[in-house]
Amino acid sequence: MLRIDDPTLTWPLLTIDEAALDHNIGTVAAAFAGAGVEHAPHVKTHMSREIWARQVAAGAWGATVATPAQLRTALGWGLPGAGRRAFLANELVDPRDIAWLRTALADGGADRTADEVWVYVDSDRGVDLLAAGFAGAAPEVTARLGVLVELGVPGGRTGVRTVSDAVVLAVRVHDAVLRLTGVAGYEGPVAGGTSDEELAAVGRWCDDLRAVGAQIGGLVDGPTVLSAGGSAFADVVTNRLTGPLRDATGADVPTRVVLRSGAYVTHDHGHYLRADPWTRLGAAALRPAITVWGSVLSAPEPGLVICGLGRRDVSFDIDLPTPLVARTPDAAGRLGAADPLAGARVTALNDQHAYLAVDPAAGRALEPGDVVGFGISHPCTTLDKYRTGFVTRGDEVAERITLDF
């Protein structure tokens, strides 16, 4: 079996611990199922057919994507069932992409790419573009296109800014003879941390999302979808979006809550470890699955070590990587035992170099040729730096995966 120190491989190397990967997928699937919500994992985190297949097997409804290119890729993976359903968490504004989507949703027997695709709208122009692109389409085609009004936050990114604007736009979707599916958004811009005040702010945003759902339920054919992200605030959005919803007359509005958490799949040693909504939700703690391995290139002065791993190899948009363990290879390159790195920290990154501040008295000394395993913060901007990853059991490679970025 292939090992991570096989002569055909070299550093830096991206590995994903299989036990942690499966634990995370199973834990979140069970937590959402127990809460009565559906899951459309955001596969932009990994863009891997092999990882997506594990999420499908755990009960995912469909794949969430961020761009039309990702939509084409995810549907092109050819997985049945959930693999033929996708949620584009953005407005579709290019007529070429709309024409492609119409073809993907068209009847073609086994050749049809997609069974159902949902998209956002947050503008009159977005509605007009979709309506024009699907004008004259067969009813079975338009029935496979779901349109959700996106609710944003003032100062945030996309999405209408108020409940009333969202309701007005939902009416336009309905009047354009598009299939209104519900209301959605991303709660991330509401809060940057998990203080009581910040969690309360996310809760208020969820209440606004529910207010839109309550007012548009009569325009939706079937249950009204309420959808949020859920990676950092899964506990808040799950608790606030579920439960009975009633319109102004007091009548029940049937709902489906669909969350789009994606980064959970590998978790991390930084941002999502600190956020940790899963234990607040009552689930088991998730496990960081990613290790990026880099070799020590130089120890040029006391207290400083340079590793061959940099901005092209690991994420740095939220936190710098975390040195975890060091290993010394033998003469053939086979890795020795892993020693924890006490007191070491990354202080800076260049394109291909990491600066490690080390305290020689605090733990293991590092020498050129040693191999350091790093944890990361924010998996989305680590995985996109690779085209191949290795799912591992210890040092053995259980599966070589393709990352289709």
C-alpha positions in Angstrom: 0.0 0.0 0.0 1.2 3.5 -0.8 2.5 5.5 2.2 2.9 9.2 2.5 6.7 8.8 2.5 6.7 6.8 -0.6 9.5 7.7 -3.0 7.0 8.7 -5.7 5.7 11.5 -3.4 7.4 14.6 -2.1 6.8 17.6 0.3 4.7 19.6 0.7 1.9 17.0 0.9 -1.8 17.4 1.8 -3.2 14.5 3.8 -6.7 14.0 5.2 -7.1 11.6 8.1 -9.8 9.1 7.2 -11.1 8.5 10.7 -11.5 12.2 11.3 -13.2 12.7 7.9 -15.7 9.9 8.5 -16.3 11.0 12.0 -17.1 14.6 10.9 -19.4 13.5 8.1 -21.3 11.1 10.3 -21.5 13.4 13.3 -23.0 16.3 11.3 -25.3 14.1 9.3 -26.7 12.6 12.5 -27.0 16.0 14.2 -28.9 17.5 11.3 -31.2 14.5 10.9 -31.9 14.5 14.7 -32.8 18.2 14.5 -35.1 17.6 11.5 -33.1 19.7 9.0 -31.8 18.7 5.6 -28.2 19.2 4.5 -26.8 20.4 1.2 -23.0 20.5 2.0 -21.0 23.3 0.4 -18.7 21.3 -1.7 -16.6 24.3 -2.7 -14.7 23.4 0.5 -13.1 20.4 -1.2 -14.4 20.0 -4.8 -13.7 16.3 -4.6 -15.9 13.7 -6.1 -14.6 11.1 -3.7 -15.4 13.2 -0.6 -18.8 14.2 -2.0 -19.6 10.5 -2.5 -19.0 10.0 1.3 -21.4 12.9 2.0 -24.0 11.5 -0.3 -23.8 8.1 1.4 -24.4 9.9 4.7 -27.7 11.3 3.5 -26.9 14.7 1.9 -29.8 16.2 -0.1 -27.6 17.7 -2.7 -24.4 19.7 -3.3 -24.1 23.4 -2.6 -21.8 25.3 -4.9 -20.7 29.0 -5.2 -20.1 29.4 -8.9 -21.5 28.2 -12.2 -18.2 26.5 -12.9 -18.5 24.5 -9.7 -22.1 23.7 -10.6 -21.0 22.2 -13.9 -18.2 20.2 -12.1 -20.4 18.9 -9.3 -23.2 17.7 -11.6 -20.5 16.3 -13.9 -19.3 13.9 -11.2 -22.2 11.8 -12.2 -23.3 10.5 -8.8 -26.9 9.4 -8.7 -29.6 10.7 -6.4 -28.2 13.6 -4.4 -25.4 13.9 -6.9 -28.0 15.1 -9.5 -29.3 17.9 -7.2 -27.5 21.1 -6.5 -27.9 24.5 -4.9 -26.1 27.5 -6.4 -25.7 29.9 -3.5 -25.5 32.9 -5.7 -27.5 34.7 -8.3 -27.1 33.3 -11.8 -26.6 36.3 -14.1 -24.7 35.2 -17.2 -27.1 34.3 -20.1 -24.6 31.6 -21.2 -24.8 29.9 -17.8 -28.6 30.2 -17.7 -28.8 28.5 -21.2 -26.5 25.7 -20.0 -28.6 25.2 -16.9 -31.8 25.0 -19.0 -30.2 22.3 -21.1 -28.9 20.4 -18.0 -32.5 20.4 -16.6 -34.1 19.4 -19.9 -35.5 15.9 -20.5 -33.0 13.6 -22.0 -33.4 10.3 -20.2 -30.1 9.1 -18.8 -28.3 12.0 -20.5 -30.0 14.7 -18.4 -27.3 16.1 -16.1 -29.5 17.5 -13.3 -32.7 16.4 -11.5 -33.1 19.7 -9.6 -31.1 22.9 -9.2 -31.8 25.8 -6.9 -30.5 29.3 -7.4 -30.7 32.7 -5.6 -32.1 36.0 -6.8 -31.5 39.3 -5.1 -32.6 41.8 -7.8 -35.2 42.5 -10.4 -32.5 42.1 -13.1 -31.7 38.6 -11.8 -35.4 37.6 -12.1 -35.6 39.0 -15.6 -32.5 37.1 -16.7 -33.8 33.8 -15.4 -37.3 34.4 -16.8 -35.9 35.2 -20.3 -33.6 32.2 -20.2 -36.3 29.8 -19.3 -39.1 31.4 -21.5 -41.0 28.7 -23.4 -39.3 25.8 -21.5 -41.4 22.7 -21.0 -43.2 22.6 -17.6 -41.1 19.6 -16.5 -37.9 21.7 -17.0 -39.1 24.8 -15.1 -40.3 22.4 -12.3 -36.7 21.4 -11.8 -35.5 24.9 -11.3 -36.0 26.3 -7.8 -35.6 30.0 -7.1 -34.9 31.4 -3.6 -34.9 35.0 -2.6 -31.6 35.8 -0.9 -31.7 37.8 2.3 -28.5 39.6 3.2 -27.4 42.1 5.9 -26.6 45.8 5.7 -22.9 46.2 4.8 -22.6 42.5 4.0 -22.2 40.9 0.5 -25.1 39.8 -1.6 -28.9 39.6 -0.8 -31.7 42.1 -0.4 -31.3 44.1 2.8 -34.8 44.0 4.3 -37.7 41.6 4.9 -40.1 43.8 2.9 -37.7 43.9 -0.1 -37.4 40.2 0.0 -41.2 39.7 0.0 -41.6 42.1 -2.9 -38.9 40.2 -4.9 -40.6 36.9 -4.1 -43.8 38.3 -5.7 -41.8 39.2 -8.8 -40.4 35.6 -9.0 -43.9 34.2 -8.7 -45.3 36.6 -11.3 -42.5 35.7 -13.7 -43.8 32.1 -13.7 -40.6 30.8 -12.1 -40.9 28.2 -9.3 -40.4 30.1 -6.0 -38.9 27.7 -3.5 -38.2 29.8 -0.5 -35.8 32.2 1.1 -32.1 31.8 1.9 -29.0 33.6 3.0 -25.6 33.4 4.7 -25.4 34.4 8.3 -21.6 34.7 8.4 -21.4 38.5 7.9 -23.7 39.0 10.9 -21.0 38.1 13.5 -17.3 37.4 13.6 -17.3 35.5 16.9 -19.4 33.5 19.3 -20.0 35.9 22.2 -23.5 36.0 23.5 -24.1 39.3 21.7 -22.9 37.9 18.4 -24.9 34.7 18.7 -28.0 36.8 19.5 -27.3 38.9 16.3 -27.3 35.7 14.2 -30.5 34.7 15.9 -32.2 38.0 14.9 -31.1 37.4 11.3 -32.7 34.0 11.4 -35.9 35.6 12.7 -35.9 37.9 9.7 -35.4 34.9 7.4 -38.4 33.2 9.1 -40.4 36.4 8.7 -39.9 36.4 4.9 -40.8 32.7 4.8 -44.1 33.4 6.7 -45.1 36.1 4.2 -44.2 34.2 1.0 -45.6 30.8 1.9 -48.7 31.3 -0.1 -46.6 31.8 -3.3 -44.6 28.6 -2.8 -45.7 25.3 -4.2 -45.0 23.0 -1.4 -43.1 23.6 1.8 -41.2 26.9 2.0 -37.5 26.4 2.1 -35.6 28.3 4.8 -31.8 27.9 4.1 -28.7 29.2 5.9 -25.0 28.4 5.9 -24.4 26.8 9.3 -20.7 26.2 9.3 -19.8 28.5 12.3 -23.3 29.0 13.7 -25.0 25.6 13.1 -26.5 25.6 16.6 -28.2 29.0 16.2 -29.6 28.5 12.7 -30.8 25.0 13.5 -32.6 26.1 16.7 -34.0 29.3 15.3 -35.1 28.2 11.9 -36.9 25.0 13.0 -40.3 24.9 14.7 -43.8 25.9 13.6 -44.1 28.9 11.3 -47.4 30.9 10.8 -48.5 33.6 8.5 -50.3 36.8 9.4 -53.6 35.0 9.7 -52.2 32.4 12.1 -52.2 29.6 9.5 -49.4 27.1 9.5 -46.7 27.6 6.8 -45.1 24.2 6.1 -41.3 24.6 5.9 -38.1 22.7 5.0 -34.9 23.9 6.7 -31.9 23.2 4.5 -28.4 24.1 5.8 -25.3 24.3 3.7 -22.4 23.7 6.1 -19.2 22.7 4.2 -16.1 23.3 6.2 -17.1 20.8 8.8 -16.0 18.0 6.6 -12.4 18.4 7.5 -12.8 20.9 10.3 -9.5 22.7 11.2 -7.0 23.7 14.0 -8.1 27.3 13.9 -11.2 29.2 12.9 -13.7 26.4 13.0 -12.1 24.8 16.1 -12.8 28.1 17.9 -16.3 28.5 16.5 -17.4 24.9 17.3 -21.2 25.1 17.0 -21.4 21.3 17.0 -20.9 20.7 20.7 -23.2 23.7 21.4 -25.7 21.7 19.3 -25.2 18.7 21.5 -23.1 16.7 19.0 -19.6 15.2 19.5 -16.7 17.5 18.9 -15.4 17.5 15.3 -11.8 16.4 14.6 -9.3 18.3 12.5 -8.6 16.1 9.5 -6.1 18.0 7.4 -2.3 17.9 7.9 0.0 19.6 5.4 3.6 18.2 5.6 6.6 20.2 4.8 10.4 19.7 5.2 12.7 21.8 7.3 15.0 23.6 4.8 17.2 25.6 7.2 17.8 26.4 10.8 19.9 29.5 10.1 20.0 31.1 13.6 18.9 30.2 17.2 15.1 30.2 17.6 14.4 30.3 13.8 13.6 27.4 11.5 12.5 27.7 7.8 10.2 25.0 6.3 9.4 24.4 2.7 5.8 25.3 2.9 4.2 28.7 2.2 1.3 30.8 0.9 1.0 28.5 -2.1 0.5 25.5 0.1 -1.6 26.4 3.2 -4.3 28.9 4.1 -3.4 32.2 5.7 -6.5 34.3 5.3 -7.7 33.8 8.8 -4.8 32.3 10.8 -1.3 31.1 10.0 -0.7 27.3 10.1 -0.1 25.5 13.4 3.0 23.3 13.8 1.8 20.0 15.2 4.5 17.3 15.0 8.0 16.7 13.7 9.4 13.5 12.2 12.9 12.6 11.1 13.2 10.4 8.0 15.8 7.6 7.8 18.4 7.3 5.0 15.7 6.0 2.6 13.2 8.8 3.5 10.9 6.7 5.6 9.4 8.8 8.4 10.2 8.1 12.0 8.0 8.6 15.1 6.0 11.8 15.4 7.1 14.1 18.2 4.8 16.9 19.4 6.2 20.4 18.7 5.9 22.2 22.0 6.4 26.0 21.8 6.8 26.3 18.0 4.7 28.7 16.0 4.6 30.1 12.5 5.3 33.8 12.5 5.2 34.5 8.7 4.8 32.9 5.3 6.4 33.6 2.0 5.3 32.0 -1.3 7.1 28.7 -0.4 8.6 29.3 3.0 7.3 29.2 6.6 9.1 31.0 9.4 8.9 29.0 12.6 9.8 30.5 15.9 11.1 27.7 18.2 12.3 27.5 21.7 15.1 25.0 21.8 14.6 24.5 25.5 10.8 23.8 25.1 10.9 20.7 23.1 12.3 18.8 20.1 15.1 20.5 18.1 14.5 20.8 14.4 17.2 20.2 11.8 17.3 20.4 8.0 15.6 17.3 6.5 13.1 16.9 9.4 9.4 16.8 8.3 6.9 19.0 10.1 3.1 18.3 10.1 1.0 21.5 10.1 -2.6 22.0 11.0 -4.5 24.7 9.2 -7.2 27.3 9.7 -10.0 27.5 7.1 -9.9 24.4 4.9 -11.5 26.0 1.9 -8.3 28.1 1.2 -6.0 25.2 1.8 -7.6 22.5 -0.3 -7.9 24.8 -3.3 -4.1 24.9 -3.5 -3.9 21.2 -4.5 -5.1 19.1 -7.3 -4.5 15.8 -5.4 -5.0 14.9 -1.8 -4.4 11.7 0.2 -6.9 10.2 2.6 -4.8 8.4 5.1 -4.9 5.7 7.8 -1.8 6.6 9.8 1.0 6.8 7.2 -0.9 4.5 4.7 -2.8 6.1 1.9 -6.4 4.7 1.9 -7.5 6.8 -1.1 -6.0 9.2 -3.5 -8.5 12.0 -4.2 -8.8 14.5 -7.0 -9.5 18.1 -6.1 -11.3 19.7 -9.1 -10.5 23.4 -8.5 
